[in-house]
Amino acid sequence: IIFLKMARKKRRTRGTYNPSRQEMNGSKLELGRVLKPPPEERLI
Amino acid sequence: YPMQTYGEDSVRIVQLQKTNEPLGATVRNDGDAVIIGRIVKGGTAEKSGLLHEGDEILEVNGIDMRGKNINDVSDLLANMSGTITFMIIPTGGFTPKPSPRQQEELIHVKAMFNYDPEEDIYIPCRELGISFMKGDILHVISTDDANWWQAYREGEREHQSLAGLIPSRNFQEQRERNKIMLENEAKENKKKSQTCSCGRRDKKRKRKSMYETEEILTYEEVEIYYPQPNRKRPIVLIGPRNVGRHELRSRLMESDIDRFAAAVPHTSRPARGDEVNGKDYHFVTKAEFEADIVSNKFVEHGELEKNLYGTSLDAVQQVINTGKICILVLHPESLQVLKSSDLKPYIVFVYPPNMEKLRQMQKNFYPDTTITDDMLKEIIERGREMEDKYGHFFDYILVNQDMDRAYDELLQEINRLEVEPQWVPIQWVDS
């Protein structure tokens, strides 16, 4: 159960990152921070 | 009924008709939640207007979605068709309805870099990624996401209802700038650990600043240009030495002297006996020639045995004015000058074939010369370098496997240019 929780937590922190809305908006930010892989999306 | 759990007001039931094709939306996980990541242009989801980015999907046809991994959600939906009932919590955030003007706005761009989504770790949805090559025309239909544009590749709209994802101009620029920065840092670190206190430092620093000003090639905006019968686009042949450019040019000119012409070059060399000024060359003094260089009148120029030779923009324009197609063989360095002129050149890159084909061609042309492998490798290598450095200028790549075939292909392309509309830099059409 602990393991599951940890996995979930990990996912949560990854999931909240939304580069398209918050960080970018055309502004020039330091790249090291901006260029993280975004949360994965799948097609439905 | 689970509705109560979320409060009746906040839950909405949405029904969509699905075929075997995807609905055209993406989902992402946010904790336990399954959230609509984006709506893709051209799909059922977009056309219905019922799903929005940020909506949480609670149920699909009565199946609970909370806690499900998006891979499973994707598989599940892939196997469904007919009426699909979604229970969603609409996005809390305000999503501005795009104005009709924005919706119609379509940007056409020419790609100036190669892109393969399979190798891109940053693409949010790999299955939507479209690959393209330098020179491909892309129709950008949505720039709503600052990082990832939705686009179709030229000619694929008919076969593909859903748009694809490409990196936005900003994103690509930032990524490249980042790459250059990291490379420079790596070099800097390497140097620090290597050098003693000798005077090499300044030299490297200079090189670094050179990299920083390097132009980052992303997309070039293009517009449709309709052929004009009395204003033929000059054909420019670019390529390594000995790849057959001069041969192609003379074959064209011999085939139809009323249709094709070369620009009359300038020279500072005195005219020889039977040479006619304005026909063989424009004969000018060295001082005149040098003044014209200073005032940027030349597409390119060079020196041979103390005499100056060059092709002027005016000379090309004169051919255009006669209604003929000007055929030019130029160095790739002159492409920038040509492109910023109003001559609307069509750039053909003549690319060397493999070693064996190239050997055969060279043998046909220079039967008395021994051709070494190194000579052939040199041509091929130079061709690669040119494509790498100047590839974004090229309109057409002609692989010269065989002179007759290459000639036919080139002629066919020139014929096409006279009847079909073409994509050209937007400045050429606006001005």
Interface residues (C-beta under 8 A of the other chain):
Chain A: R8 R11 R12 G15 T16 P19 S20 M24 N25 G26 K28 L31 G32 V34 L35 P37 P38 P39 E40 E41 R42 L43 I44
Chain B: P22 L23 G24 A25 T26 V27 R28 N29 D30 G31 D32 G37 R38 V40 I70 N71 V73 S74 L77 A78 I121 Y122 P124 C125 E127 L128 D145 A146 N147 W148 N170 F171 Q174 R175 R177 N178 M181
